[in-house]
């Protein structure tokens, strides 16, 4: 086994994605994933607690959102801080080279109730992370919750738009445009 080769985490995620697409999530084992990646079961468990997590990206997205909010200019409004967070996530995660992976990942998740549940829990964790990061900036609780909810919706909508085959804009541009549209829609309510 080629355990010493680099990018074990990425190789495991790609192997899992392929196997889930070929055989279904329920019919794929951790051993199947490790073998497809040319790794061992113990290497898999060094990177992921279970097979539900192999496509989730771990704590990367919440960490990037928190970093983006914390790194926003001191005078940024809560939604401007959210925009900074979405920019950072776009720069690190939603790059053109990963578009195929994310599109395939989405299809695999749509085919599995267990992965859909995991994705929903991940969404709640993102929301909580953004809310707490805004509170850390001194934003009042209700405003932090509202801005985080708006940010979560902008993230979801921007993600859908970014994956559109006709889209050529970077994720950050799509996210900022989507966030502005949500602000306009909220003001009209």
Backbone as JSON, one array per atom type, in Angstrom:
{
  "sequence": "XXXXXXXXXXXXXXXXXXXXXXXXXXXXXXXXXXXXXXXXXXXXXXXXXXXXXXXXXXXXXXXXXXXXXXXXXXXXXXXXXXXXXXXXXXXXXXXXXXXXXXXXXXXXXXXXXXXXXXXXXXXXXXXXXXXXXXXXXXXXXXXXXXXXXXXXXXXXXXXXXXXXXXXXXXXXXXXXXXXXXXXXXXXXX",
  "N": [[0.84, -1.2, 0.0], [0.42, 2.27, -0.68], [0.91, 4.17, 1.49], [2.5, 6.29, 2.19], [2.38, 8.18, 0.23], [1.56, 11.52, -0.85], [-1.34, 13.62, -0.07], [-3.39, 11.98, 1.05], [-5.88, 12.39, 2.28], [-7.38, 13.76, 0.3], [-7.28, 11.85, -1.74], [-8.73, 9.79, -0.54], [-11.24, 11.01, -0.34], [-11.87, 11.4, -3.06], [-11.9, 8.72, -3.94], [-14.02, 7.74, -2.39], [-16.12, 9.3, -3.38], [-16.25, 8.39, -6.04], [-16.9, 5.65, -5.6], [-19.31, 5.86, -4.13], [-20.9, 7.0, -6.1], [-20.86, 4.96, -8.01], [-21.75, 2.59, -6.66], [-23.48, 3.33, -4.68], [-24.04, 4.96, -1.55], [-24.76, 3.43, 0.72], [-23.92, 0.88, 0.0], [-21.2, 0.89, 0.02], [-18.16, 0.38, 1.66], [-15.87, 1.37, 4.3], [-13.49, 0.01, 3.99], [-13.61, -0.56, 1.24], [-13.33, 2.04, 0.23], [-10.79, 2.8, 1.21], [-9.18, 0.87, -0.05], [-9.63, 1.5, -2.79], [-8.42, 3.96, -2.85], [-5.85, 3.21, -2.5], [-4.88, 2.9, 0.04], [-4.83, 2.16, 3.61], [-7.29, 0.85, 5.92], [-6.86, 1.88, 8.49], [-5.52, 4.23, 7.87], [-7.58, 5.63, 6.66], [-9.21, 6.07, 8.92], [-7.56, 7.74, 10.37], [-7.96, 10.1, 9.14], [-10.72, 10.53, 8.92], [-13.65, 10.19, 10.95], [-15.74, 8.47, 10.28], [-17.5, 7.0, 7.45], [-19.45, 8.82, 6.67], [-18.34, 11.29, 6.95], [-16.4, 11.62, 5.02], [-16.92, 13.08, 2.7], [-17.51, 15.56, 3.68], [-15.69, 17.59, 4.22], [-14.72, 18.2, 6.67], [-13.8, 20.43, 9.24], [-13.24, 22.6, 7.75], [-14.83, 24.52, 6.23], [-16.47, 25.88, 8.28], [-14.32, 26.97, 9.75], [-13.08, 28.66, 7.85], [-15.15, 30.5, 7.38], [-15.4, 31.7, 9.89], [-12.81, 32.79, 10.14], [-12.91, 34.58, 7.98], [-14.95, 36.36, 8.77], [-13.87, 37.36, 11.16], [-11.61, 38.57, 10.11], [-12.56, 40.69, 8.65], [-12.77, 44.23, 7.91], [-12.68, 46.5, 10.7], [-14.76, 48.37, 10.74], [-16.73, 47.19, 9.26], [-20.05, 46.3, 8.35], [-22.33, 43.82, 9.74], [-23.25, 42.21, 7.55], [-21.36, 42.87, 5.63], [-19.14, 41.75, 6.81], [-19.88, 39.08, 6.65], [-19.84, 38.85, 3.86], [-17.1, 39.09, 3.43], [-16.31, 36.7, 4.58], [-17.52, 34.85, 2.86], [-16.11, 35.43, 0.55], [-13.53, 34.53, 1.28], [-14.02, 31.79, 1.65], [-14.68, 31.15, -0.96], [-12.25, 31.64, -2.28], [-10.63, 29.66, -1.21], [-12.03, 27.19, -1.29], [-14.04, 27.01, -3.3], [-13.12, 26.84, -6.11], [-12.42, 26.95, -9.63], [-11.17, 24.51, -10.42], [-12.22, 22.64, -8.69], [-14.84, 22.39, -9.27], [-16.05, 20.24, -10.73], [-15.75, 18.11, -8.9], [-17.34, 19.08, -6.77], [-19.84, 19.23, -7.96], [-20.33, 16.53, -8.57], [-20.26, 15.54, -5.97], [-22.52, 16.75, -4.88], [-24.57, 15.38, -6.28], [-24.24, 12.77, -5.33], [-24.83, 13.14, -2.62], [-27.5, 13.91, -2.82], [-28.63, 11.5, -3.43], [-28.65, 10.0, -1.13], [-30.17, 9.55, 1.91], [-28.95, 9.54, 4.42], [-26.59, 10.99, 3.98], [-27.73, 13.4, 3.24], [-28.87, 14.16, 5.63], [-26.53, 14.52, 7.13], [-25.46, 16.66, 5.73], [-27.36, 18.62, 6.28], [-26.97, 18.94, 9.02], [-24.39, 19.91, 8.96], [-24.89, 22.36, 7.75], [-26.27, 23.65, 9.83], [-24.2, 23.83, 11.67], [-22.5, 25.58, 10.32], [-24.06, 27.88, 10.32], [-24.21, 28.38, 13.1], [-21.49, 28.86, 13.58], [-21.01, 31.2, 12.09], [-22.77, 32.96, 13.38], [-21.7, 33.05, 16.0], [-19.14, 34.07, 15.43], [-19.81, 36.62, 14.54], [-20.94, 37.64, 16.9], [-18.62, 37.7, 18.43], [-17.41, 39.87, 17.28], [-18.78, 41.84, 18.43], [-21.36, 42.23, 17.65], [-24.82, 42.59, 18.19], [-26.96, 40.07, 19.57], [-29.47, 39.32, 18.19], [-29.14, 40.64, 15.76], [-26.8, 39.44, 14.89], [-27.71, 36.81, 14.57], [-29.62, 37.18, 12.54], [-28.05, 38.22, 10.43], [-26.31, 36.05, 10.07], [-28.13, 34.07, 9.29], [-28.99, 35.2, 6.88], [-26.55, 35.18, 5.57], [-26.11, 32.4, 5.41], [-28.18, 31.64, 3.7], [-27.43, 33.12, 1.45], [-25.02, 31.84, 0.9], [-25.93, 29.26, 0.18], [-27.58, 29.83, -2.09], [-25.71, 31.14, -3.74], [-23.88, 29.12, -4.12], [-25.4, 27.29, -5.64], [-25.75, 28.89, -7.93], [-23.09, 29.29, -8.7], [-22.36, 26.73, -9.47], [-23.8, 26.43, -11.77], [-23.6, 25.54, -15.14], [-23.36, 27.58, -17.04], [-22.28, 29.67, -15.7], [-19.55, 31.84, -15.3], [-18.31, 33.36, -13.48], [-16.31, 34.0, -10.54], [-16.63, 32.36, -7.36], [-16.74, 34.15, -5.14], [-17.58, 36.57, -6.32], [-20.11, 35.84, -7.24], [-21.3, 35.22, -4.79], [-21.24, 37.71, -3.41], [-22.89, 39.25, -5.08], [-25.26, 37.81, -4.81], [-25.74, 38.12, -2.06], [-26.18, 40.89, -1.99], [-28.55, 41.0, -3.48], [-30.23, 39.64, -1.72], [-30.26, 41.43, 0.42], [-31.6, 43.58, -0.77], [-34.05, 42.35, -1.3], [-34.89, 41.82, 1.31], [-35.17, 44.38, 2.33], [-37.36, 45.18, 0.89], [-39.44, 43.84, 2.03]],
  "CA": [[0.0, 0.0, 0.0], [1.2, 3.51, -0.82], [0.45, 5.04, 2.56], [3.38, 7.43, 2.32], [2.15, 9.16, -0.83], [0.86, 12.71, -0.36], [-2.75, 13.87, -0.35], [-4.23, 10.83, 1.42], [-7.25, 12.86, 2.54], [-8.01, 14.04, -0.99], [-7.43, 10.57, -2.43], [-9.85, 9.08, 0.08], [-12.49, 11.68, -0.73], [-12.14, 11.08, -4.48], [-12.27, 7.3, -4.01], [-15.37, 7.62, -1.83], [-17.05, 9.9, -4.33], [-16.4, 7.45, -7.15], [-17.6, 4.45, -5.14], [-20.69, 6.22, -3.8], [-21.61, 7.19, -7.37], [-20.96, 3.67, -8.7], [-22.44, 1.53, -5.92], [-24.36, 3.9, -3.66], [-23.42, 5.2, -0.24], [-25.05, 2.32, 1.62], [-23.24, -0.33, -0.45], [-19.76, 1.14, 0.02], [-17.57, 0.29, 3.0], [-14.62, 2.09, 4.53], [-12.44, -0.8, 3.38], [-13.7, -0.31, -0.2], [-12.79, 3.38, -0.03], [-9.35, 2.77, 1.45], [-8.55, 0.07, -1.11], [-9.69, 2.26, -4.04], [-7.44, 5.05, -2.73], [-4.52, 2.63, -2.33], [-4.5, 3.15, 1.43], [-5.36, 1.18, 4.56], [-8.44, 1.25, 6.73], [-6.4, 2.72, 9.59], [-5.24, 5.56, 7.3], [-8.88, 6.26, 6.52], [-9.68, 6.54, 10.23], [-6.72, 8.86, 10.82], [-8.45, 11.32, 8.5], [-12.17, 10.67, 9.05], [-14.21, 9.33, 11.99], [-16.59, 7.46, 9.65], [-17.64, 7.27, 6.03], [-20.31, 9.98, 6.45], [-17.53, 12.5, 6.99], [-15.39, 11.66, 3.97], [-17.26, 14.12, 1.72], [-17.98, 16.77, 4.35], [-14.68, 18.64, 4.29], [-14.31, 18.42, 8.05], [-14.07, 21.73, 9.86], [-12.66, 23.64, 6.88], [-15.76, 25.6, 5.91], [-16.72, 26.75, 9.44], [-13.09, 27.69, 10.09], [-12.89, 29.74, 6.88], [-16.16, 31.52, 7.61], [-15.02, 32.41, 11.12], [-11.63, 33.61, 9.8], [-13.34, 35.68, 7.11], [-15.69, 37.33, 9.57], [-12.91, 37.98, 12.08], [-10.66, 39.37, 9.35], [-13.21, 41.82, 7.97], [-12.41, 45.52, 8.52], [-13.36, 46.78, 11.97], [-15.97, 49.15, 10.51], [-17.64, 46.45, 8.39], [-21.35, 45.91, 8.89], [-22.4, 42.37, 9.85], [-23.34, 41.57, 6.24], [-20.07, 43.04, 4.96], [-18.26, 40.74, 7.4], [-20.31, 37.83, 6.03], [-19.33, 38.88, 2.49], [-15.67, 38.78, 3.52], [-16.21, 35.27, 4.86], [-17.87, 34.13, 1.63], [-14.97, 35.63, -0.34], [-12.45, 33.64, 1.7], [-14.43, 30.41, 1.33], [-14.58, 31.01, -2.4], [-10.84, 31.59, -2.66], [-10.0, 28.42, -0.73], [-12.78, 25.96, -1.54], [-14.87, 27.0, -4.51], [-12.27, 27.25, -7.21], [-12.84, 26.23, -10.85], [-10.63, 23.14, -10.48], [-13.01, 21.75, -7.83], [-16.25, 22.44, -9.67], [-16.52, 18.9, -11.07], [-15.87, 17.35, -7.65], [-18.49, 19.56, -5.98], [-21.05, 18.84, -8.68], [-20.52, 15.09, -8.34], [-20.55, 15.39, -4.54], [-23.92, 17.13, -4.7], [-25.42, 14.3, -6.8], [-24.12, 11.64, -4.4], [-25.57, 13.51, -1.4], [-28.93, 13.89, -3.15], [-29.08, 10.11, -3.54], [-28.53, 9.31, 0.15], [-30.83, 10.23, 3.04], [-27.99, 9.71, 5.51], [-25.7, 12.1, 3.63], [-28.54, 14.62, 3.28], [-28.96, 14.51, 7.06], [-25.22, 15.04, 7.51], [-25.32, 17.97, 5.1], [-28.21, 19.55, 7.03], [-26.27, 19.22, 10.29], [-23.26, 20.76, 8.61], [-25.45, 23.69, 7.55], [-26.53, 24.23, 11.16], [-22.9, 24.17, 12.26], [-22.02, 26.79, 9.64], [-24.87, 28.97, 10.85], [-23.75, 28.65, 14.46], [-20.14, 29.43, 13.5], [-21.12, 32.59, 11.64], [-23.43, 33.73, 14.44], [-20.74, 33.26, 17.08], [-18.08, 34.96, 14.94], [-20.35, 37.98, 14.56], [-21.02, 38.04, 18.31], [-17.25, 38.02, 18.85], [-17.12, 41.21, 16.76], [-19.58, 42.8, 19.19], [-22.69, 42.38, 17.04], [-25.91, 42.18, 19.08], [-27.39, 38.69, 19.29], [-30.49, 39.19, 17.16], [-28.54, 41.09, 14.5], [-25.86, 38.38, 14.51], [-28.5, 35.68, 14.06], [-30.24, 37.57, 11.26], [-26.98, 38.31, 9.43], [-25.83, 34.69, 9.81], [-29.17, 33.4, 8.49], [-28.9, 35.77, 5.54], [-25.31, 34.66, 5.0], [-26.3, 30.98, 5.08], [-29.02, 31.6, 2.49], [-26.59, 33.61, 0.35], [-24.08, 30.76, 0.6], [-26.64, 28.2, -0.55], [-27.97, 30.32, -3.41], [-24.5, 31.41, -4.52], [-23.33, 27.81, -4.48], [-26.21, 26.82, -6.77], [-25.45, 29.73, -9.09], [-21.7, 29.05, -9.09], [-22.3, 25.43, -10.14], [-24.48, 26.51, -13.06], [-22.6, 25.41, -16.21], [-23.22, 28.84, -17.78], [-21.61, 30.66, -14.86], [-18.1, 31.98, -15.47], [-17.81, 34.23, -12.41], [-15.74, 33.36, -9.37], [-17.62, 32.19, -6.3], [-16.86, 35.37, -4.34], [-18.4, 37.53, -7.06], [-21.49, 35.33, -7.21], [-21.79, 35.33, -3.42], [-21.5, 39.12, -3.1], [-24.07, 39.65, -5.85], [-26.41, 37.15, -4.17], [-25.96, 38.79, -0.77], [-26.79, 42.2, -2.29], [-29.94, 40.74, -3.87], [-30.99, 39.3, -0.5], [-30.45, 42.68, 1.16], [-32.64, 44.33, -1.47], [-35.31, 41.64, -1.08], [-35.28, 42.0, 2.71], [-35.63, 45.76, 2.5], [-38.66, 45.33, 0.25], [-40.46, 43.1, 2.79]],
  "C": [[0.88, 1.25, 0.0], [0.78, 4.53, 0.22], [1.26, 6.32, 2.64], [3.16, 8.48, 1.25], [1.34, 10.33, -0.29], [-0.63, 12.71, -0.7], [-3.67, 12.7, -0.03], [-5.67, 11.27, 1.62], [-8.02, 13.09, 1.24], [-8.25, 12.75, -1.77], [-8.58, 9.77, -1.86], [-11.18, 9.69, -0.33], [-12.85, 11.37, -2.18], [-12.56, 9.62, -4.65], [-13.69, 7.1, -3.5], [-16.4, 8.17, -2.81], [-17.31, 8.95, -5.5], [-17.23, 6.23, -6.73], [-19.06, 4.74, -4.78], [-21.51, 6.39, -5.08], [-21.83, 5.86, -8.09], [-21.88, 2.68, -7.99], [-23.46, 2.03, -4.9], [-23.63, 4.01, -2.33], [-23.56, 3.97, 0.65], [-24.27, 1.06, 1.27], [-21.72, -0.19, -0.49], [-19.25, 1.1, 1.45], [-16.31, 1.14, 3.08], [-13.46, 1.33, 3.89], [-12.43, -0.6, 1.86], [-13.03, 1.02, -0.55], [-11.27, 3.37, 0.11], [-8.63, 2.0, 0.34], [-8.54, 0.83, -2.43], [-8.64, 3.38, -4.02], [-6.01, 4.53, -2.61], [-3.98, 2.85, -0.93], [-5.09, 2.07, 2.33], [-6.56, 1.76, 5.3], [-8.0, 2.17, 7.87], [-6.03, 4.12, 9.1], [-6.55, 6.32, 7.12], [-9.31, 6.87, 7.86], [-8.76, 7.58, 10.86], [-7.25, 10.18, 10.26], [-9.94, 11.58, 8.73], [-12.68, 9.73, 10.14], [-15.11, 8.21, 11.44], [-16.83, 7.86, 8.2], [-18.58, 8.44, 5.72], [-19.5, 11.26, 6.3], [-16.6, 12.67, 5.8], [-15.67, 12.72, 2.92], [-17.59, 15.47, 2.36], [-16.95, 17.89, 4.43], [-14.24, 18.97, 5.69], [-14.71, 19.79, 8.56], [-13.6, 22.89, 8.98], [-13.6, 24.8, 6.64], [-16.09, 26.46, 7.14], [-15.5, 27.58, 9.82], [-12.87, 28.87, 9.15], [-13.91, 30.86, 7.08], [-15.83, 32.35, 8.84], [-13.82, 33.32, 10.84], [-12.03, 34.81, 8.94], [-14.09, 36.76, 7.86], [-14.74, 38.08, 10.49], [-11.95, 38.92, 11.34], [-11.26, 40.54, 8.59], [-12.78, 43.13, 8.65], [-13.27, 45.81, 9.75], [-14.67, 47.53, 11.77], [-16.98, 48.44, 9.6], [-18.96, 46.18, 9.09], [-21.36, 44.38, 9.01], [-22.47, 41.67, 8.48], [-22.07, 41.78, 5.41], [-19.06, 42.03, 5.51], [-18.6, 39.36, 6.83], [-19.77, 37.75, 4.6], [-17.83, 38.56, 2.47], [-15.45, 37.28, 3.76], [-16.51, 34.44, 3.61], [-16.75, 34.27, 0.59], [-13.85, 34.64, 0.0], [-12.78, 32.18, 1.38], [-14.31, 30.16, -0.16], [-13.14, 30.87, -2.87], [-10.2, 30.25, -2.31], [-10.71, 27.15, -1.19], [-13.48, 25.91, -2.89], [-14.09, 27.6, -5.67], [-12.66, 26.43, -8.44], [-12.36, 24.78, -10.92], [-11.44, 22.15, -9.65], [-14.48, 21.67, -8.24], [-16.8, 21.05, -10.0], [-16.72, 18.05, -9.82], [-17.12, 17.76, -6.89], [-19.81, 19.19, -6.65], [-21.36, 17.36, -8.46], [-20.89, 14.81, -6.88], [-22.03, 15.68, -4.27], [-24.86, 16.02, -5.15], [-25.4, 13.1, -5.86], [-24.92, 11.93, -3.12], [-27.07, 13.45, -1.66], [-29.49, 12.47, -3.2], [-29.07, 9.36, -2.21], [-29.17, 10.12, 1.28], [-29.85, 10.48, 4.18], [-27.03, 10.87, 5.22], [-26.46, 13.43, 3.6], [-28.67, 15.1, 4.72], [-27.64, 15.12, 7.53], [-25.02, 16.45, 6.96], [-26.18, 19.02, 5.83], [-27.56, 19.92, 8.36], [-25.07, 20.12, 10.06], [-23.74, 22.2, 8.39], [-25.75, 24.4, 8.86], [-25.23, 24.64, 11.84], [-22.32, 25.43, 11.62], [-22.75, 28.02, 10.16], [-24.41, 29.36, 12.25], [-22.37, 29.31, 14.46], [-20.19, 30.9, 13.1], [-21.73, 33.47, 12.72], [-22.44, 34.05, 15.55], [-19.61, 34.2, 16.65], [-18.56, 36.41, 14.92], [-20.49, 38.49, 15.99], [-19.64, 38.45, 18.83], [-16.8, 39.39, 18.35], [-17.93, 42.27, 17.5], [-20.95, 43.05, 18.61], [-23.74, 41.85, 18.01], [-26.47, 40.84, 18.6], [-28.4, 38.57, 18.15], [-29.94, 39.59, 15.79], [-27.56, 40.02, 13.99], [-26.61, 37.19, 13.92], [-29.1, 35.99, 12.69], [-29.2, 37.62, 10.15], [-26.46, 36.91, 9.07], [-26.85, 33.91, 8.98], [-29.13, 33.89, 7.04], [-27.65, 35.26, 4.83], [-25.44, 33.2, 4.59], [-27.14, 30.83, 3.82], [-28.21, 32.07, 1.28], [-25.59, 32.53, -0.07], [-24.74, 29.68, -0.23], [-27.0, 28.64, -1.97], [-26.76, 30.57, -4.31], [-23.85, 30.1, -4.98], [-24.07, 27.23, -5.68], [-25.85, 27.58, -8.05], [-24.03, 29.47, -9.61], [-21.57, 27.74, -9.85], [-23.01, 25.42, -11.49], [-23.43, 26.46, -14.18], [-22.38, 26.71, -17.01], [-22.49, 29.92, -16.98], [-20.1, 30.66, -15.13], [-17.48, 32.83, -14.37], [-17.22, 33.39, -11.28], [-16.8, 33.3, -8.27], [-17.82, 33.47, -5.5], [-17.73, 36.43, -5.01], [-19.86, 37.12, -7.02], [-22.08, 35.51, -5.82], [-22.11, 36.78, -3.05], [-22.74, 39.64, -3.82], [-25.33, 39.06, -5.21], [-26.75, 37.81, -2.84], [-26.61, 40.15, -0.98], [-28.26, 42.03, -2.69], [-30.79, 40.4, -2.65], [-31.24, 40.54, 0.34], [-31.57, 43.5, 0.54], [-34.0, 43.68, -1.22], [-35.82, 41.82, 0.34], [-35.82, 43.4, 2.95], [-37.02, 45.98, 1.91], [-39.78, 44.64, 1.03], [-41.26, 43.99, 3.7]]
}
